[in-house]
Amino acid sequence: MNTLDSLQRRHWLGAALATGLAPAFLRHAWAADQPRFAQGVASGFPRPDGMVLWTRLTGPDLPERVEVQWEVAHDERFSQMVAKGTCTAEAAWAHSVHAEPAGLAPDRWYFYRFRALGDQSSVGRTRSTPAPDAVRPLRFVIASCQRYDAGHFAAWRQAVTDAPDLVVFLGDYIYEYASRADALRRHEGGAAVTLDQYRARYATYQSDPLLQAAHAACPWVSIWDDHEVENDYAGLQSQTLDPAFRFRRSAAYQAHWEHLPYPQALRPDRGEARIHGTLDWGALARLIRLDGRQFRDPQVCPKPGRGGSNTLTRQACPAFDEPGRSLLGRPQEQWLANAWDDRRPWNLLAQPTLMSPFSWTDPGAPEGGTWWTDGWDGYAPARQRLLDDLAARRVANAVVLGGDVHTHYVSQLHRVARDPASPILASEFCGSSITSPSLPQSRVAGALPFNPHVLYGRADQRGTISFVLTPQRLEATLTAVDNLADPASPVRVAARYVVEAGKPGPVAA
């Protein structure tokens, strides 16, 4: 798409969302007595010749199996049809649809919709990736941590206006907690534990019109973190050490697949699911996505009688430096070592949390600093193995993308992770949350002097990070929502950074 087309598309989307008069592909047009597509439409995992198209049938009295028609066209009026087909939506999988059209042209935008039971869905917009040998700019957004009862999703309105080619969602799509009595907007029920409860939680989140608009605007690629299941879980160990946690995790994994545009090949099987993989944007970049929960070892030095995280000094917890522990699991570590691409100019690593070291006290003091055990600092030898592999492959222009910590961080990743005097190996952008609250900014500001490799840290900003990637540079724009209580809240630019090709490390723009 040329620059004029892109600007017109951004103006169109921005004006529509600002006025509340969404274009046809963001509106619902009910044709039946019952709305059968109340959770909207989505697309994801694009390829040069296609992508995944998603929806879920809703409403009462759904048959066990329903035939759902899907259509893809060049225009939103569907006068230039390019593909169509039929999928079967089954009750066993929440009547979700994961259509996978093929044979489309590379590097093109398309419109899509669904029909079933006398109803027609809203219209979504999606695109294919460039051909493998084509070098095309990539506009993408990273986002994470969208707690429904903590605020409105104004950050998504701005993300849609920015007209990205791709959304990379980095975990905590839902929160399993029960809502507090004073929550801004309470969701149904208590804590999600069963399959039906997880399904209901996704349905509540996907009733939000701004989230629906973000799904309908472009394809998504997603990974999970912990709250899609339970806070701070690790592998098959829950925070509460629940002996039946395996069944809860299995239900959560199934609901996650049912409600997002994953391909059929990634459907959970016997309580396990693969979400790690790669996506190539033509000859420009490889996006590598990781699973930071399913295969990890339990956190070190938990609180008595608990699993999950803790924050404590290295002196108090010698297990911090146990070499055999892994956040990714050894098989995924080896897979990642072979996934780096030394042919494309850029490698983007999508993983769920802050990778850079971050000590809350002076790491040079006798107690060795104070560290959080749930992030990469709790798996420091595994992080160093990752950096060693990255250096051994001589991968140029590696950029780590993360979320989880509800704070905007921009960092330099050094060859030796905890040695800021060692060479800079990669850049890191860790995005804040869509709504989820963070620590007081005063606490983050007080810790920044102990972490000179962290160039920016703001816990008082909710928002996303938008990127524009070309062969020469990566431009990053950090955003901040003014008022979470207002779905129409202004969203301002909080900071801008640039990474020049061949010069690892972000620079303020």
C-alpha positions as CSV (number, residue, x, y, z in Angstrom):
1,M,0.0,0.0,0.0
2,N,1.4,3.4,-0.9
3,T,1.8,6.3,1.6
4,L,-1.3,8.2,0.4
5,D,-3.5,5.1,0.8
6,S,-2.1,4.5,4.3
7,L,-2.8,8.1,5.3
8,Q,-6.3,7.9,3.9
9,R,-7.0,4.7,5.8
10,R,-5.7,6.2,9.1
11,H,-7.9,9.3,8.6
12,W,-10.9,7.2,7.8
13,L,-10.5,4.9,10.8
14,G,-9.6,7.7,13.2
15,A,-12.6,9.9,12.2
16,A,-15.0,7.0,12.4
17,L,-13.9,6.0,15.8
18,A,-13.8,9.6,17.1
19,T,-17.4,10.3,16.0
20,G,-18.8,6.9,16.8
21,L,-19.9,6.4,13.2
22,A,-17.8,3.3,12.4
23,P,-17.4,2.2,8.8
24,A,-19.2,-0.8,7.6
25,F,-16.5,-3.2,8.6
26,L,-16.7,-2.1,12.2
27,R,-20.5,-2.2,12.4
28,H,-22.9,-5.1,13.1
29,A,-25.8,-5.7,10.8
30,W,-28.2,-8.2,12.3
31,A,-30.4,-10.1,9.9
32,A,-31.8,-12.7,12.4
33,D,-34.0,-12.6,15.5
34,Q,-31.0,-13.4,17.6
35,P,-27.5,-11.9,17.1
36,R,-25.3,-14.8,16.2
37,F,-22.0,-12.9,15.9
38,A,-22.1,-10.8,19.1
39,Q,-18.4,-11.2,19.8
40,G,-17.4,-9.7,16.5
41,V,-14.8,-11.0,14.0
42,A,-11.0,-11.3,14.0
43,S,-8.1,-12.4,11.9
44,G,-4.6,-13.6,12.6
45,F,-1.4,-15.4,11.8
46,P,-1.2,-14.0,8.2
47,R,0.8,-15.7,5.5
48,P,1.7,-14.6,1.9
49,D,-1.3,-16.5,0.6
50,G,-3.8,-16.3,3.4
51,M,-4.5,-16.0,7.1
52,V,-6.9,-17.3,9.8
53,L,-10.4,-15.8,10.0
54,W,-12.2,-16.1,13.3
55,T,-15.7,-15.7,14.8
56,R,-17.8,-17.4,17.4
57,L,-21.5,-18.1,17.1
58,T,-23.6,-16.7,20.0
59,G,-27.2,-16.7,21.2
60,P,-29.6,-19.4,22.6
61,D,-30.5,-22.8,21.2
62,L,-27.5,-23.3,19.0
63,P,-27.4,-26.8,17.4
64,E,-24.4,-29.0,18.2
65,R,-23.0,-28.4,14.7
66,V,-23.6,-25.4,12.5
67,E,-22.4,-24.7,9.0
68,V,-20.9,-21.2,8.8
69,Q,-20.1,-19.6,5.4
70,W,-17.1,-17.2,5.1
71,E,-16.3,-14.8,2.3
72,V,-13.2,-12.8,1.4
73,A,-13.3,-9.8,-1.0
74,H,-11.2,-6.9,-2.3
75,D,-13.8,-4.4,-1.2
76,E,-16.1,-4.0,1.8
77,R,-19.2,-4.2,-0.4
78,F,-18.1,-7.7,-1.5
79,S,-18.6,-6.9,-5.2
80,Q,-15.1,-8.3,-5.9
81,M,-15.1,-11.7,-4.2
82,V,-11.8,-13.6,-4.1
83,A,-12.5,-16.6,-1.9
84,K,-15.3,-18.3,0.0
85,G,-16.0,-21.5,1.9
86,T,-17.8,-23.3,4.7
87,C,-16.7,-24.3,8.2
88,T,-18.4,-26.3,10.8
89,A,-18.8,-24.7,14.2
90,E,-19.1,-27.3,17.0
91,A,-20.5,-26.9,20.5
92,A,-17.5,-28.9,21.8
93,W,-15.3,-25.9,20.8
94,A,-17.7,-23.1,21.8
95,H,-19.0,-22.8,18.2
96,S,-15.8,-21.0,17.2
97,V,-14.8,-20.7,13.6
98,H,-11.2,-20.8,12.5
99,A,-11.3,-20.5,8.7
100,E,-8.1,-20.6,6.7
101,P,-8.4,-19.3,3.2
102,A,-5.5,-20.0,0.9
103,G,-4.4,-18.9,-2.6
104,L,-4.7,-15.2,-1.9
105,A,-2.2,-12.6,-3.3
106,P,0.7,-11.6,-1.1
107,D,0.9,-8.1,0.4
108,R,-2.8,-7.2,0.0
109,W,-5.6,-5.9,2.2
110,Y,-8.9,-7.9,2.1
111,F,-12.3,-7.7,3.7
112,Y,-14.1,-10.7,5.2
113,R,-17.4,-11.7,6.8
114,F,-19.4,-14.7,8.0
115,R,-23.0,-16.0,7.6
116,A,-24.9,-18.6,9.6
117,L,-28.5,-19.2,10.9
118,G,-30.0,-16.3,8.9
119,D,-27.5,-13.8,10.3
120,Q,-24.5,-12.0,8.9
121,S,-21.5,-10.9,10.9
122,S,-19.8,-7.5,10.9
123,V,-17.1,-7.1,8.3
124,G,-13.4,-7.3,9.2
125,R,-10.3,-6.1,7.4
126,T,-7.2,-8.2,7.2
127,R,-4.1,-8.6,5.0
128,S,-1.6,-11.1,3.7
129,T,2.1,-10.8,4.4
130,P,4.5,-9.8,1.6
131,A,6.1,-12.4,-0.6
132,P,9.2,-14.0,0.9
133,D,11.6,-12.0,-1.3
134,A,9.8,-8.7,-1.0
135,V,11.1,-5.9,1.3
136,R,8.1,-3.9,2.6
137,P,7.8,-1.6,5.7
138,L,5.9,-3.1,8.6
139,R,3.7,-1.1,10.9
140,F,2.8,-3.0,14.1
141,V,1.5,-2.4,17.6
142,I,2.4,-4.4,20.8
143,A,-0.1,-4.6,23.6
144,S,-0.8,-6.6,26.7
145,C,-2.6,-6.8,30.1
146,Q,-6.2,-5.6,29.3
147,R,-8.0,-6.0,32.6
148,Y,-11.7,-5.4,31.8
149,D,-12.7,-4.2,35.3
150,A,-9.8,-1.8,35.7
151,G,-10.8,0.6,33.0
152,H,-12.0,1.2,29.5
153,F,-10.0,0.2,26.4
154,A,-9.3,3.7,25.0
155,A,-5.8,2.5,24.1
156,W,-7.3,0.3,21.4
157,R,-9.1,3.2,19.8
158,Q,-5.7,4.9,19.2
159,A,-4.1,1.7,18.0
160,V,-6.8,1.3,15.4
161,T,-6.4,5.0,14.3
162,D,-2.6,4.3,13.8
163,A,-3.6,1.8,11.1
164,P,-1.2,-1.0,11.8
165,D,-0.5,-4.0,9.5
166,L,-0.3,-6.2,12.6
167,V,-1.1,-6.3,16.3
168,V,1.2,-8.4,18.4
169,F,-0.5,-9.2,21.7
170,L,1.9,-10.3,24.4
171,G,-0.3,-11.8,27.1
172,D,-3.0,-11.4,29.7
173,Y,-5.8,-11.0,27.2
174,I,-8.2,-11.8,30.1
175,Y,-7.9,-11.8,33.9
176,E,-9.2,-14.7,35.8
177,Y,-9.8,-12.8,39.0
178,A,-13.2,-11.9,40.4
179,S,-14.0,-8.2,40.2
180,R,-13.7,-6.1,43.3
181,A,-16.8,-4.4,44.6
182,D,-15.4,-1.0,43.6
183,A,-14.3,-2.0,40.1
184,L,-15.0,0.5,37.3
185,R,-17.0,-2.0,35.4
186,R,-17.5,-5.4,36.9
187,H,-17.6,-8.6,34.9
188,E,-19.7,-11.7,35.5
189,G,-19.1,-14.2,38.4
190,G,-16.2,-14.9,40.6
191,A,-12.8,-16.3,39.6
192,A,-12.7,-18.3,36.4
193,V,-11.8,-21.9,37.0
194,T,-14.0,-24.1,34.7
195,L,-14.2,-24.1,30.9
196,D,-17.7,-22.4,31.0
197,Q,-16.3,-19.7,33.3
198,Y,-13.3,-19.0,31.1
199,R,-15.7,-18.9,28.1
200,A,-17.9,-16.4,29.9
201,R,-14.9,-14.2,30.7
202,Y,-13.8,-14.0,27.1
203,A,-17.4,-13.2,26.1
204,T,-17.4,-10.3,28.5
205,Y,-14.1,-8.9,27.2
206,Q,-15.1,-9.4,23.6
207,S,-18.4,-7.5,24.2
208,D,-16.2,-4.3,24.4
209,P,-16.7,-2.3,21.1
210,L,-13.1,-0.9,21.2
211,L,-11.6,-4.4,21.4
212,Q,-13.9,-5.6,18.7
213,A,-12.8,-2.7,16.5
214,A,-9.1,-3.6,17.1
215,H,-9.7,-7.2,16.1
216,A,-11.6,-6.1,13.0
217,A,-9.0,-3.6,11.8
218,C,-6.0,-5.9,11.1
219,P,-4.6,-9.4,11.8
220,W,-3.3,-10.3,15.2
221,V,-0.5,-12.6,16.4
222,S,-0.9,-13.6,20.1
223,I,0.9,-15.3,22.9
224,W,-0.3,-15.8,26.4
225,D,1.1,-15.0,29.9
226,D,-0.3,-16.1,33.2
227,H,-3.7,-14.5,33.7
228,E,-5.2,-16.5,30.8
229,V,-5.0,-19.3,33.4
230,E,-4.0,-18.2,36.9
231,N,-1.7,-15.5,38.3
232,D,2.0,-16.6,38.4
233,Y,1.4,-20.2,37.4
234,A,4.5,-22.2,36.2
235,G,4.0,-25.2,34.1
236,L,1.7,-27.5,36.0
237,Q,2.2,-25.7,39.3
238,S,-0.4,-23.2,40.5
239,Q,0.1,-20.3,42.8
240,T,-2.0,-22.0,45.4
241,L,-0.4,-25.4,44.8
242,D,-3.7,-26.8,43.7
243,P,-3.3,-30.6,43.0
244,A,-6.0,-30.4,40.4
245,F,-4.5,-27.5,38.5
246,R,-3.9,-29.6,35.4
247,F,-7.6,-29.6,34.7
248,R,-8.0,-25.8,35.2
249,R,-5.1,-25.1,32.9
250,S,-6.5,-27.5,30.3
251,A,-9.9,-25.6,30.4
252,A,-8.1,-22.3,30.1
253,Y,-6.0,-23.3,27.2
254,Q,-9.1,-24.6,25.3
255,A,-11.0,-21.3,25.9
256,H,-8.0,-19.3,24.8
257,W,-7.8,-21.1,21.5
258,E,-11.6,-20.9,21.0
259,H,-11.7,-17.1,21.4
260,L,-8.7,-16.0,19.3
261,P,-7.7,-16.4,15.6
262,Y,-5.3,-19.3,16.0
263,P,-5.0,-21.8,13.2
264,Q,-6.5,-25.3,13.5
265,A,-3.0,-26.8,13.8
266,L,-2.5,-25.1,17.1
267,R,-5.8,-26.4,18.7
268,P,-5.0,-27.8,22.2
269,D,-4.7,-31.5,22.5
270,R,-5.0,-33.4,25.8
271,G,-4.4,-30.3,27.9
272,E,-1.3,-29.0,26.0
273,A,-1.1,-26.4,23.3
274,R,1.8,-25.0,21.1
275,I,1.8,-21.2,20.7
276,H,5.5,-20.7,19.9
277,G,6.5,-20.2,16.3
278,T,7.6,-17.7,13.6
279,L,6.1,-15.3,11.2
280,D,8.1,-13.8,8.4
281,W,7.3,-10.3,7.0
282,G,8.7,-10.8,3.5
283,A,12.5,-10.3,3.4
284,L,12.4,-7.6,6.1
285,A,11.9,-9.3,9.4
286,R,11.2,-12.5,11.3
287,L,8.8,-12.3,14.2
288,I,9.5,-15.1,16.8
289,R,6.9,-15.8,19.4
290,L,7.6,-17.6,22.7
291,D,5.6,-19.4,25.4
292,G,6.8,-18.2,28.7
293,R,4.4,-20.3,30.9
294,Q,3.6,-23.8,29.8
295,F,7.2,-25.2,30.1
296,R,8.9,-23.1,32.8
297,D,10.3,-24.4,36.0
298,P,8.6,-23.1,39.2
299,Q,9.8,-19.8,40.6
300,V,12.6,-19.9,43.1
301,C,12.2,-19.2,46.9
302,P,8.4,-18.8,47.0
303,K,6.6,-17.6,50.1
304,P,5.9,-20.4,52.6
305,G,3.1,-22.7,51.5
306,R,2.7,-21.0,48.1
307,G,3.8,-21.2,44.6
308,G,4.3,-18.1,42.4
309,S,6.5,-15.1,42.7
310,N,8.5,-13.3,45.4
311,T,10.8,-10.3,45.5
312,L,14.0,-10.8,47.5
313,T,17.7,-10.4,47.5
314,R,20.2,-12.7,45.9
315,Q,21.8,-13.2,49.2
316,A,18.5,-14.5,50.6
317,C,17.9,-16.8,47.7
318,P,21.0,-18.6,46.3
319,A,18.7,-20.6,44.0
320,F,18.6,-17.5,41.7
321,D,21.8,-18.8,40.1
322,E,20.9,-22.4,39.7
323,P,22.1,-23.2,36.1
324,G,19.6,-25.9,35.1
325,R,16.4,-23.9,35.6
326,S,14.5,-22.6,32.5
327,L,11.7,-20.1,31.8
328,L,11.1,-21.5,28.4
329,G,11.9,-25.2,29.0
330,R,15.0,-26.7,27.4
331,P,13.3,-28.0,24.2
332,Q,11.9,-24.5,23.5
333,E,15.3,-23.0,24.3
334,Q,16.8,-25.2,21.6
335,W,14.1,-24.4,19.2
336,L,14.7,-20.7,19.7
337,A,18.4,-21.1,19.1
338,N,17.6,-22.4,15.7
339,A,14.8,-19.9,14.9
340,W,16.9,-16.8,14.7
341,D,17.2,-15.6,11.1
342,D,20.6,-14.3,9.9
343,R,19.2,-13.5,6.4
344,R,16.6,-10.9,7.2
345,P,17.7,-7.5,8.4
346,W,15.5,-7.7,11.6
347,N,14.6,-10.3,14.2
348,L,11.7,-9.4,16.6
349,L,11.3,-11.6,19.7
350,A,7.7,-11.6,21.1
351,Q,7.8,-12.9,24.6
352,P,5.6,-12.1,27.6
353,T,7.7,-10.0,30.1
354,L,10.7,-7.7,30.8
355,M,13.9,-9.5,29.7
356,S,16.4,-6.8,30.9
357,P,17.7,-7.2,34.4
358,F,15.9,-4.9,36.9
359,S,17.0,-4.7,40.5
360,W,15.0,-2.7,43.1
361,T,18.1,-2.0,45.2
362,D,21.8,-1.6,44.5
363,P,23.1,-4.8,42.9
364,G,26.6,-3.9,43.9
365,A,25.7,-4.0,47.6
366,P,26.6,-7.1,49.7
367,E,23.1,-8.6,49.4
368,G,23.4,-8.6,45.6
369,G,20.4,-6.5,44.7
370,T,16.6,-7.2,45.0
371,W,14.9,-9.1,42.2
372,W,11.5,-10.4,41.2
373,T,11.4,-14.1,40.7
374,D,8.6,-14.4,38.2
375,G,10.4,-12.6,35.4
376,W,13.7,-13.3,33.6
377,D,15.6,-12.2,36.7
378,G,14.3,-15.4,38.4
379,Y,15.8,-17.4,35.5
380,A,19.0,-15.5,35.0
381,P,21.1,-18.4,33.7
382,A,18.4,-19.2,31.1
383,R,18.4,-15.6,30.0
384,Q,22.2,-15.7,29.6
385,R,21.9,-18.9,27.5
386,L,19.4,-17.0,25.2
387,L,21.8,-14.1,24.8
388,D,24.7,-16.5,24.2
389,D,22.8,-18.2,21.4
390,L,21.9,-14.8,19.9
391,A,25.5,-13.7,19.9
392,A,26.7,-17.0,18.5
393,R,24.3,-16.8,15.6
394,R,25.6,-13.2,14.9
395,V,22.0,-12.0,14.4
396,A,21.9,-8.4,13.5
397,N,19.2,-6.0,14.7
398,A,17.5,-8.1,17.4
399,V,14.6,-6.4,19.2
400,V,12.9,-8.0,22.2
401,L,9.2,-7.2,22.8
402,G,7.5,-7.7,26.1
403,G,4.6,-6.9,28.4
404,D,3.4,-8.2,31.8
405,V,4.8,-5.6,34.2
406,H,2.3,-2.8,33.4
407,T,5.1,-0.3,32.8
408,H,6.7,1.2,29.7
409,Y,10.3,0.2,29.7
410,V,12.9,0.9,26.9
411,S,16.2,-0.9,27.5
412,Q,19.6,-1.9,26.2
413,L,20.2,-5.7,26.4
414,H,23.9,-6.3,27.0
415,R,26.0,-9.3,25.9
416,V,26.4,-10.2,29.6
417,A,22.9,-9.4,30.9
418,R,23.9,-8.0,34.3
419,D,27.0,-6.3,33.1
420,P,26.1,-2.9,31.6
421,A,29.8,-2.4,30.7
422,S,29.6,-5.3,28.2
423,P,28.6,-4.6,24.6
424,I,25.0,-3.9,23.7
425,L,23.6,-6.9,21.9
426,A,19.9,-6.0,21.4
427,S,17.1,-3.5,22.0
428,E,14.1,-4.0,24.2
429,F,10.7,-2.4,24.3
430,C,8.4,-3.6,27.1
431,G,4.9,-2.2,26.8
432,S,2.7,-1.0,29.6
433,S,-0.8,-2.4,30.0
434,I,-4.1,-1.5,28.2
435,T,-5.7,-1.0,31.6
436,S,-4.1,-3.0,34.4
437,P,-2.6,-1.0,37.3
438,S,1.0,-0.8,38.1
439,L,3.4,0.2,41.0
440,P,3.7,3.8,42.1
441,Q,5.9,5.7,39.6
442,S,8.1,6.9,42.6
443,R,9.1,3.3,43.2
444,V,10.2,2.7,39.6
445,A,12.0,6.1,39.4
446,G,13.8,5.2,42.6
447,A,15.1,2.0,41.1
448,L,16.2,3.4,37.7
449,P,19.6,4.6,38.9
450,F,20.4,0.9,39.8
451,N,19.6,-0.1,36.2
452,P,21.5,2.2,33.9
453,H,20.7,0.0,30.9
454,V,17.0,1.0,31.3
455,L,16.6,4.2,29.4
456,Y,12.9,4.8,30.1
457,G,10.6,3.5,32.8
458,R,7.1,4.8,33.5
459,A,4.6,2.9,35.7
460,D,2.0,5.7,35.5
461,Q,1.2,5.2,31.8
462,R,-1.4,2.8,30.3
463,G,-1.1,2.3,26.6
464,T,0.6,0.5,23.7
465,I,3.7,0.9,21.7
466,S,3.4,1.5,17.9
467,F,6.3,0.7,15.6
468,V,7.3,1.5,12.0
469,L,10.0,-0.9,10.7
470,T,12.1,-0.4,7.5
471,P,15.4,-1.9,6.5
472,Q,17.2,1.1,7.9
473,R,15.5,1.7,11.2
474,L,12.8,0.9,13.8
475,E,10.7,3.8,15.0
476,A,8.8,3.3,18.3
477,T,6.1,5.5,19.7
478,L,5.0,4.9,23.3
479,T,1.4,6.1,24.1
480,A,-0.4,6.9,27.3
481,V,-4.1,7.1,28.0
482,D,-5.2,10.2,29.9
483,N,-8.3,8.7,31.7
484,L,-9.1,5.0,32.0
485,A,-12.7,5.9,33.2
486,D,-13.5,7.4,29.8
487,P,-13.7,5.2,26.7
488,A,-13.2,8.3,24.6
489,S,-10.2,9.5,26.6
490,P,-7.4,11.2,24.7
491,V,-4.3,9.1,24.1
492,R,-1.1,11.1,23.9
493,V,2.4,10.3,22.8
494,A,4.6,9.7,25.8
495,A,8.0,9.1,24.2
496,R,9.6,8.2,20.9
497,Y,12.7,6.0,20.3
498,V,14.6,4.9,17.3
499,V,16.9,1.9,16.6
500,E,19.2,2.3,13.6
501,A,20.1,-0.8,11.7
502,G,23.5,-2.0,12.7
503,K,23.5,0.0,15.9
504,P,21.9,-2.0,18.7
505,G,20.3,0.0,21.4
506,P,17.4,2.5,21.4
507,V,18.0,6.2,21.1
508,A,15.5,8.9,22.1
509,A,14.0,10.6,19.1
